Amino acid sequence: MTTYSSSFHAVEWRNQALHLLDQRVLPHQHLIHEYTTATDVADAIRDMVVRGAPAIGIAAAYGYALDALAGRDLEAAYRVLAESRPTAVNLFWALERMASLGTSDAHTLVAEAKKIHDEDISANLAMGEYGASLLSDGSRVYTHCNTGALATGGHGTALGIIRTAMSDGKIEQVYAGETRPWLQGARLTAWELMQDNIPVKLVCDGAAAQLFRQGKVDWVIVGADRITANGDVANKIGTYSLAVLAKHHGMKVMVAAPLSTFDMTLTSGNDIPIEQRSTSEVTSLNGQAIAPTGCDAINPAFDVTPAELIDAIATEKGLIMKPSLETVALLVNS
Ligand code: MRU
């Protein structure tokens, strides 16, 4: 395995079973569930026990291997896992990689899932170095959602860059947007950064504009769920507004993502399927109603940030500066 130390594992393969840290109850409870079927792993992905594009892909690969271990139908396993969440392309990428081996041999499939997991950690460590190289000493970074060890195989994408930049002595302050409605920023990112003694201040999503206006931020650094051939980026709802605000205030925007997040079959972000989640996530908080009974709502889980608002995309292969059809193809196909 790639060397990576952490006090927790979002996704862990142990005793021929998948163990997932339940992200619905963090940070105040540390619950781990064991999974032995693809169907149960698909439910865990849909219900957000495990979330974050790379972690979803890794969990799906293990889910597929679990059904191979039990001698179950792998086409059915593929289908049920593919139906769990629509936006993060890492899910489909991982399933395709497993199925393309054309085998039902459990040993081979478990080994491939472990390889996907391991490669994701290495990719994050590499993109951490590339991304951090763009930051100056004393950087103040605003991040959105959770893109850390919880959302990936380990280290993280955007949080991986922040972690690497912190160990390079370049981080003065991190601002974590709370990320309504699911509160990944408040519940997960603040917790992860505090575990690593990285200075973090939690910010209501609505406070970002004022913070930017006061000149308190140098970089917005976020992850991605799908990047199209022209460099458009689908990421957690609220990312697009941050990118527009950053442009207005002359700040830089960096997206961090492994190559497994690129969907070169789509030429524009307009073609990315956007997950619509239950409106109860908007009208209630921790099971407590916060809106009038019967209040209608919308709950798109992701938005699309056009490439022209992004200064750089950091990948394990290097940086894409000013993403476009040309610059994305140059790096992805190199
Ligand atoms: O709904 P989630 O929590 O799965 O959304 C996660 C995000 O949008 C992340 O920014 C993205 O998956 C990148 S994680 C490294």
Residues whose N, C-alpha, C, O or C-beta is under 5 A from the ligand:
A	BS01	MRU	R51 G52 A53 H144 C145 N146 T147 A151 T157 Q184 G223 A224 D225 N235 K236
